[in-house]
């Protein structure tokens, strides 16, 4: 996935795209919004880059031990002719497994400048300081 770019120029990339469409082998990959996760002493903080998604159309939920962040929108142009697409047009869904270190009852979210910030508090056991044991 992170190897060398296989196309020598833009025209070659477009020709390959046209051939794949003509053969019926082209499938648009699933795109998702990027997320950064930060851990500090008391919580985990997820920065979900949901630009152009209004906060009214974003949902954060917990089901069992999974945190789900989903978003939808209704763009004006539903099928633009992308040369390159790295961002979803209509919807996204991200899911994160919550470990025993997360406090599921202490989750808060706010939306600022197109970024959804979800704060998941740590369970008390995850915040206990390290205890050094003397060896006799």
C-alpha positions in Angstrom: 0.0 0.0 0.0 2.8 2.4 0.8 5.0 1.4 -2.1 6.1 3.3 -5.1 3.5 5.2 -7.3 2.9 2.8 -10.2 1.9 5.5 -12.7 4.6 7.4 -14.6 2.2 10.3 -15.3 -1.3 11.5 -14.9 -2.4 10.4 -18.4 -1.3 6.8 -17.6 -3.4 6.8 -14.4 -6.5 8.1 -16.3 -6.0 5.5 -19.1 -5.9 2.7 -16.5 -9.0 4.0 -14.8 -10.9 4.1 -18.2 -9.8 0.5 -19.0 -11.0 -0.7 -15.6 -14.4 1.0 -16.0 -14.7 -0.5 -19.5 -14.1 -4.0 -18.3 -16.5 -3.6 -15.4 -13.7 -4.2 -12.9 -13.6 -0.8 -11.3 -15.1 -0.5 -7.8 -15.0 2.7 -5.9 -13.2 2.1 -2.6 -14.8 3.0 0.7 -13.5 6.3 1.9 -13.6 7.5 5.5 -12.7 10.6 7.5 -9.3 10.7 9.2 -9.0 10.4 12.9 -6.3 11.3 15.4 -6.3 9.7 18.9 -4.5 11.3 21.8 -4.0 9.8 25.2 -3.3 11.9 28.3 -3.4 11.1 32.0 -7.2 11.2 32.5 -8.7 10.6 29.1 -8.5 9.5 25.4 -9.3 12.2 22.9 -10.4 11.4 19.4 -10.2 14.2 16.7 -12.6 13.2 13.9 -12.0 15.3 10.8 -15.6 15.6 9.6 -15.2 18.7 7.5 -18.5 19.7 5.7 -20.6 17.4 7.9 -22.9 19.6 10.1 -22.9 18.6 13.8 -26.6 17.9 13.5 -25.8 15.0 11.1 -23.1 13.4 13.2 -23.9 10.7 15.8 -21.7 9.3 18.5 -22.9 6.1 20.2 -21.7 3.1 22.3 -22.9 -0.4 21.6 -21.5 -3.1 23.8 -17.8 -2.2 23.9 -17.7 -0.3 20.6 -17.7 3.5 20.1 -19.3 4.5 16.8 -19.0 7.8 15.1 -21.2 8.2 12.0 -22.1 11.2 9.8 -24.3 11.9 6.8 -24.9 14.8 4.5 -26.8 15.6 1.3 -24.3 17.1 -1.2 -25.6 19.0 -4.2 -23.6 17.0 -6.7 -24.0 13.3 -5.9 -21.8 11.9 -8.6 -18.9 14.3 -9.4 -16.3 13.2 -11.8 -13.4 12.7 -9.4 -9.9 12.5 -10.6 -8.9 11.5 -7.1 -11.2 11.0 -4.1 -9.9 10.6 -0.6 -12.9 11.9 1.3 -16.5 10.5 1.5 -19.3 12.3 -0.3 -22.4 11.3 1.6 -21.6 9.4 4.7 -18.9 7.9 7.0 -18.7 5.5 9.9 -15.8 5.0 12.2 -15.7 2.4 15.0 -13.4 2.0 17.9 -13.2 -0.9 20.4 -13.3 0.4 24.0 -10.9 -1.5 26.3 -11.3 -2.0 30.0 -9.2 1.2 30.4 -12.1 3.3 29.1 -15.0 4.6 31.2 -18.1 4.2 29.0 -20.1 6.4 31.3 -17.8 9.3 30.8 -17.9 10.2 27.1 -18.4 13.7 25.8 -18.2 15.2 22.4 -18.2 18.7 20.8 -17.8 20.0 17.3 -15.4 22.8 16.5 -14.3 24.1 13.1 -15.3 20.9 11.3 -13.6 18.7 13.8 -15.5 16.5 16.1 -13.7 16.0 19.4 -14.7 13.0 21.4 -13.3 12.7 24.9 -13.5 9.2 26.6 -12.5 9.3 30.2 -10.2 6.6 31.6 -11.4 4.1 34.1 -10.1 4.7 37.6 -8.0 1.5 37.4 -6.3 2.9 34.3 -5.3 6.0 36.1 -3.8 4.4 39.2 -0.1 5.2 39.5 2.5 2.6 39.0 3.5 0.8 42.2 7.1 -0.3 42.6 7.6 -3.5 44.5 10.7 -3.9 46.6 12.6 -7.1 46.0 13.8 -8.8 49.1 
